[in-house]
Amino acid sequence: MTENMVMSVIKEALYTSLLVGGPILILSLVVGLLISIFQATTQIQEQTLTFVPKLIVIALILAVGGNWMLQEIMKFTVKMMNMIATVKG
């Protein structure tokens, strides 16, 4: 296995993880920011207030985009398995 192959595997793994995890992270961050602004304006300082809306948003994202996320992870896995087969044999 050459250095270029290792770098391409790392690059592909980082790209896939950002592609799959990015929407969840970005939307939960936006929801947290909106809840924080709401808390600051209303002076409600309850720490658990952000948990439930973030949990609902993450569940909705997984319900809507879960199939696509699974397909992307499966594509990456198949690509890595094929690469392992070509390196070994």
N, CA, C and O atoms as a DFTB+ gen file, in Angstrom:
356 C
 N C O
     1  1       0.844      -1.168       0.000
     2  2       0.000       0.000       0.000
     3  2       0.896       1.239       0.000
     4  3       1.751       1.407       0.870
     5  1       0.686       2.074      -0.964
     6  2       1.540       3.249      -1.095
     7  2       0.994       4.415      -0.268
     8  3      -0.118       4.382       0.259
     9  1       1.828       5.432      -0.187
    10  2       1.438       6.623       0.555
    11  2       0.245       7.316      -0.087
    12  3      -0.612       7.854       0.615
    13  1       0.182       7.308      -1.411
    14  2      -0.941       7.926      -2.123
    15  2      -2.256       7.205      -1.842
    16  3      -3.307       7.835      -1.728
    17  1      -2.186       5.881      -1.733
    18  2      -3.393       5.119      -1.430
    19  2      -3.891       5.430      -0.019
    20  3      -5.091       5.581       0.209
    21  1      -2.966       5.520       0.910
    22  2      -3.343       5.839       2.293
    23  2      -3.955       7.225       2.359
    24  3      -4.969       7.427       3.027
    25  1      -3.359       8.166       1.682
    26  2      -3.890       9.530       1.678
    27  2      -5.266       9.586       1.016
    28  3      -6.134      10.334       1.467
    29  1      -5.478       8.812      -0.039
    30  2      -6.796       8.814      -0.677
    31  2      -7.848       8.174       0.227
    32  3      -8.998       8.615       0.244
    33  1      -7.471       7.147       0.972
    34  2      -8.407       6.524       1.914
    35  2      -8.774       7.521       3.016
    36  3      -9.947       7.650       3.367
    37  1      -7.789       8.219       3.556
    38  2      -8.052       9.209       4.607
    39  2      -8.925      10.336       4.067
    40  3      -9.860      10.779       4.733
    41  1      -8.617      10.796       2.861
    42  2      -9.396      11.866       2.247
    43  2     -10.839      11.430       2.029
    44  3     -11.771      12.178       2.323
    45  1     -11.016      10.237       1.520
    46  2     -12.366       9.715       1.270
    47  2     -13.143       9.513       2.575
    48  3     -14.345       9.774       2.631
    49  1     -12.455       9.049       3.623
    50  2     -13.111       8.842       4.916
    51  2     -13.545      10.171       5.521
    52  3     -14.657      10.278       6.038
    53  1     -12.689      11.180       5.465
    54  2     -13.053      12.500       5.991
    55  2     -14.187      13.132       5.202
    56  3     -15.089      13.741       5.777
    57  1     -14.141      12.987       3.884
    58  2     -15.202      13.538       3.040
    59  2     -16.539      12.877       3.349
    60  3     -17.557      13.558       3.472
    61  1     -16.539      11.553       3.474
    62  2     -17.776      10.837       3.757
    63  2     -18.316      11.192       5.135
    64  3     -19.523      11.365       5.306
    65  1     -17.434      11.299       6.111
    66  2     -17.903      11.648       7.458
    67  2     -18.471      13.064       7.503
    68  3     -19.470      13.302       8.182
    69  1     -17.858      14.001       6.799
    70  2     -18.398      15.358       6.735
    71  2     -19.721      15.411       5.978
    72  3     -20.632      16.150       6.350
    73  1     -19.814      14.626       4.922
    74  2     -21.022      14.597       4.110
    75  2     -22.192      14.015       4.898
    76  3     -23.315      14.509       4.800
    77  1     -21.933      12.975       5.673
    78  2     -23.000      12.316       6.425
    79  2     -23.297      13.055       7.735
    80  3     -24.462      13.228       8.094
    81  1     -22.276      13.483       8.434
    82  2     -22.484      14.113       9.730
    83  2     -22.739      15.602       9.677
    84  3     -23.261      16.179      10.631
    85  1     -22.379      16.230       8.576
    86  2     -22.516      17.677       8.453
    87  2     -23.927      18.205       8.638
    88  3     -24.131      19.130       9.424
    89  1     -24.910      17.647       7.940
    90  2     -26.274      18.172       8.105
    91  2     -26.786      18.065       9.539
    92  3     -27.463      18.973      10.020
    93  1     -26.475      16.980      10.219
    94  2     -26.916      16.819      11.601
    95  2     -26.260      17.875      12.488
    96  3     -26.925      18.523      13.295
    97  1     -24.951      18.037      12.328
    98  2     -24.238      18.999      13.166
    99  2     -24.676      20.435      12.909
   100  3     -24.872      21.207      13.848
   101  1     -24.828      20.788      11.651
   102  2     -25.188      22.164      11.307
   103  2     -26.587      22.506      11.808
   104  3     -26.790      23.565      12.403
   105  1     -27.545      21.626      11.575
   106  2     -28.905      21.928      12.002
   107  2     -29.057      21.919      13.524
   108  3     -29.803      22.728      14.075
   109  1     -28.359      21.015      14.202
   110  2     -28.434      21.040      15.671
   111  2     -27.750      22.289      16.219
   112  3     -28.176      22.824      17.243
   113  1     -26.708      22.756      15.560
   114  2     -26.058      23.997      15.974
   115  2     -26.978      25.196      15.777
   116  3     -27.037      26.085      16.627
   117  1     -27.693      25.218      14.656
   118  2     -28.627      26.323      14.386
   119  2     -29.763      26.313      15.406
   120  3     -30.150      27.364      15.916
   121  1     -30.295      25.134      15.704
   122  2     -31.370      25.044      16.689
   123  2     -30.869      25.491      18.058
   124  3     -31.569      26.214      18.766
   125  1     -29.678      25.073      18.433
   126  2     -29.104      25.500      19.705
   127  2     -28.914      26.999      19.774
   128  3     -29.156      27.611      20.815
   129  1     -28.479      27.600      18.670
   130  2     -28.310      29.046      18.621
   131  2     -29.647      29.772      18.766
   132  3     -29.754      30.756      19.497
   133  1     -30.662      29.275      18.063
   134  2     -31.984      29.899      18.159
   135  2     -32.556      29.776      19.567
   136  3     -33.151      30.726      20.078
   137  1     -32.384      28.626      20.194
   138  2     -32.863      28.445      21.563
   139  2     -32.083      29.356      22.517
   140  3     -32.663      29.912      23.450
   141  1     -30.789      29.511      22.295
   142  2     -29.983      30.398      23.139
   143  2     -30.418      31.844      23.009
   144  3     -30.472      32.570      24.001
   145  1     -30.727      32.264      21.801
   146  2     -31.233      33.631      21.598
   147  2     -32.577      33.804      22.303
   148  3     -32.833      34.832      22.930
   149  1     -33.431      32.787      22.192
   150  2     -34.722      32.825      22.880
   151  2     -34.529      32.908      24.394
   152  3     -35.222      33.667      25.072
   153  1     -33.603      32.140      24.912
   154  2     -33.331      32.167      26.347
   155  2     -32.784      33.524      26.789
   156  3     -33.127      34.019      27.863
   157  1     -31.945      34.110      25.970
   158  2     -31.367      35.404      26.331
   159  2     -32.422      36.508      26.315
   160  3     -32.398      37.410      27.153
   161  1     -33.334      36.433      25.371
   162  2     -34.355      37.487      25.297
   163  2     -35.422      37.336      26.370
   164  3     -35.956      38.335      26.853
   165  1     -35.738      36.115      26.747
   166  2     -36.779      35.907      27.752
   167  2     -36.215      35.719      29.152
   168  3     -36.976      35.630      30.115
   169  1     -34.918      35.659      29.279
   170  2     -34.218      35.458      30.546
   171  2     -34.592      34.147      31.226
   172  3     -34.586      34.048      32.453
   173  1     -34.917      33.144      30.418
   174  2     -35.138      31.793      30.935
   175  2     -33.787      31.087      30.876
   176  3     -33.247      30.886      29.788
   177  1     -33.243      30.715      32.006
   178  2     -31.910      30.119      32.040
   179  2     -31.978      28.637      32.409
   180  3     -31.273      28.182      33.311
   181  1     -32.811      27.905      31.721
   182  2     -32.935      26.469      31.957
   183  2     -31.997      25.731      30.999
   184  3     -32.115      25.871      29.782
   185  1     -31.078      24.958      31.542
   186  2     -30.063      24.283      30.727
   187  2     -30.646      23.151      29.887
   188  3     -30.116      22.837      28.821
   189  1     -31.725      22.538      30.352
   190  2     -32.290      21.400      29.630
   191  2     -33.230      21.820      28.514
   192  3     -33.731      20.966      27.782
   193  1     -33.479      23.100      28.366
   194  2     -34.414      23.584      27.349
   195  2     -33.916      23.295      25.931
   196  3     -34.734      23.085      25.036
   197  1     -32.625      23.280      25.705
   198  2     -32.099      23.054      24.358
   199  2     -32.086      21.583      23.978
   200  3     -32.001      21.258      22.794
   201  1     -32.168      20.693      24.949
   202  2     -32.012      19.268      24.671
   203  2     -33.142      18.708      23.813
   204  3     -32.883      18.041      22.811
   205  1     -34.378      18.967      24.188
   206  2     -35.524      18.377      23.485
   207  2     -35.649      18.887      22.045
   208  3     -35.826      18.063      21.147
   209  1     -35.568      20.186      21.772
   210  2     -35.641      20.619      20.370
   211  2     -34.510      20.048      19.504
   212  3     -34.739      19.685      18.350
   213  1     -33.296      19.967      20.053
   214  2     -32.194      19.382      19.286
   215  2     -32.458      17.913      19.003
   216  3     -32.191      17.431      17.902
   217  1     -32.980      17.202      19.991
   218  2     -33.288      15.790      19.823
   219  2     -34.357      15.587      18.758
   220  3     -34.266      14.660      17.954
   221  1     -35.366      16.446      18.747
   222  2     -36.422      16.347      17.737
   223  2     -35.869      16.634      16.346
   224  3     -36.191      15.926      15.392
   225  1     -35.039      17.665      16.225
   226  2     -34.458      18.010      14.919
   227  2     -33.561      16.888      14.414
   228  3     -33.603      16.550      13.231
   229  1     -32.761      16.315      15.282
   230  2     -31.879      15.221      14.867
   231  2     -32.697      14.011      14.437
   232  3     -32.358      13.351      13.455
   233  1     -33.773      13.713      15.164
   234  2     -34.635      12.588      14.780
   235  2     -35.287      12.844      13.422
   236  3     -35.402      11.927      12.608
   237  1     -35.712      14.080      13.174
   238  2     -36.305      14.414      11.873
   239  2     -35.285      14.301      10.744
   240  3     -35.600      13.800       9.665
   241  1     -34.073      14.762      10.994
   242  2     -33.025      14.662       9.977
   243  2     -32.741      13.210       9.659
   244  3     -32.604      12.845       8.491
   245  1     -32.652      12.381      10.678
   246  2     -32.398      10.956      10.448
   247  2     -33.571      10.279       9.741
   248  3     -33.369       9.377       8.927
   249  1     -34.790      10.708      10.049
   250  2     -35.954      10.134       9.381
   251  2     -36.003      10.532       7.907
   252  3     -36.343       9.722       7.044
   253  1     -35.665      11.775       7.636
   254  2     -35.729      12.259       6.255
   255  2     -34.506      11.819       5.448
   256  3     -34.646      11.333       4.325
   257  1     -33.317      11.985       6.012
   258  2     -32.108      11.724       5.252
   259  2     -31.366      10.464       5.634
   260  3     -30.248      10.240       5.170
   261  1     -31.965       9.640       6.466
   262  2     -31.285       8.425       6.917
   263  2     -30.952       7.462       5.796
   264  3     -29.879       6.858       5.787
   265  1     -31.871       7.317       4.847
   266  2     -31.632       6.417       3.723
   267  2     -30.448       6.892       2.889
   268  3     -29.598       6.094       2.494
   269  1     -30.398       8.184       2.627
   270  2     -29.285       8.739       1.854
   271  2     -27.967       8.577       2.606
   272  3     -26.946       8.225       2.016
   273  1     -27.999       8.839       3.921
   274  2     -26.788       8.692       4.727
   275  2     -26.293       7.251       4.710
   276  3     -25.094       7.000       4.585
   277  1     -27.218       6.309       4.837
   278  2     -26.847       4.901       4.798
   279  2     -26.260       4.528       3.444
   280  3     -25.294       3.768       3.382
   281  1     -26.823       5.048       2.365
   282  2     -26.291       4.766       1.024
   283  2     -24.870       5.299       0.868
   284  3     -24.018       4.635       0.277
   285  1     -24.614       6.493       1.394
   286  2     -23.268       7.074       1.304
   287  2     -22.262       6.237       2.098
   288  3     -21.147       5.997       1.634
   289  1     -22.654       5.798       3.285
   290  2     -21.759       4.969       4.092
   291  2     -21.521       3.624       3.414
   292  3     -20.410       3.094       3.451
   293  1     -22.563       3.072       2.795
   294  2     -22.408       1.793       2.095
   295  2     -21.492       1.936       0.879
   296  3     -20.684       1.049       0.604
   297  1     -21.617       3.053       0.149
   298  2     -20.723       3.289      -0.995
   299  2     -19.269       3.338      -0.544
   300  3     -18.392       2.749      -1.175
   301  1     -19.022       4.048       0.557
   302  2     -17.668       4.144       1.088
   303  2     -17.151       2.768       1.515
   304  3     -16.005       2.421       1.231
   305  1     -17.985       1.994       2.187
   306  2     -17.578       0.674       2.653
   307  2     -17.260      -0.252       1.486
   308  3     -16.252      -0.958       1.513
   309  1     -18.100      -0.255       0.472
   310  2     -17.854      -1.099      -0.707
   311  2     -16.567      -0.675      -1.401
   312  3     -15.785      -1.522      -1.833
   313  1     -16.345       0.618      -1.508
   314  2     -15.122       1.116      -2.130
   315  2     -13.888       0.664      -1.358
   316  3     -12.891       0.261      -1.957
   317  1     -13.953       0.731      -0.029
   318  2     -12.819       0.290       0.801
   319  2     -12.612      -1.220       0.697
   320  3     -11.473      -1.684       0.645
   321  1     -13.687      -1.979       0.666
   322  2     -13.551      -3.437       0.538
   323  2     -12.942      -3.805      -0.803
   324  3     -12.109      -4.708      -0.879
   325  1     -13.348      -3.117      -1.861
   326  2     -12.755      -3.377      -3.177
   327  2     -11.278      -2.993      -3.191
   328  3     -10.460      -3.671      -3.814
   329  1     -10.945      -1.914      -2.510
   330  2      -9.547      -1.508      -2.437
   331  2      -8.721      -2.545      -1.668
   332  3      -7.592      -2.850      -2.053
   333  1      -9.278      -3.081      -0.594
   334  2      -8.582      -4.108       0.163
   335  2      -8.358      -5.337      -0.695
   336  3      -7.290      -5.947      -0.649
   337  1      -9.371      -5.706      -1.487
   338  2      -9.239      -6.875      -2.355
   339  2      -8.161      -6.673      -3.409
   340  3      -7.427      -7.610      -3.724
   341  1      -8.051      -5.465      -3.962
   342  2      -7.036      -5.222      -4.991
   343  2      -5.637      -5.146      -4.384
   344  3      -4.667      -5.556      -5.022
   345  1      -5.519      -4.629      -3.164
   346  2      -4.202      -4.540      -2.519
   347  2      -3.717      -5.916      -2.136
   348  3      -2.543      -6.233      -2.324
   349  1      -4.595      -6.735      -1.605
   350  2      -4.218      -8.061      -1.135
   351  2      -3.925      -9.001      -2.284
   352  3      -2.950      -9.751      -2.247
   353  1      -4.756      -8.963      -3.294
   354  2      -4.644      -9.989      -4.323
   355  2      -4.151      -9.478      -5.597
   356  3      -4.008     -10.239      -6.554
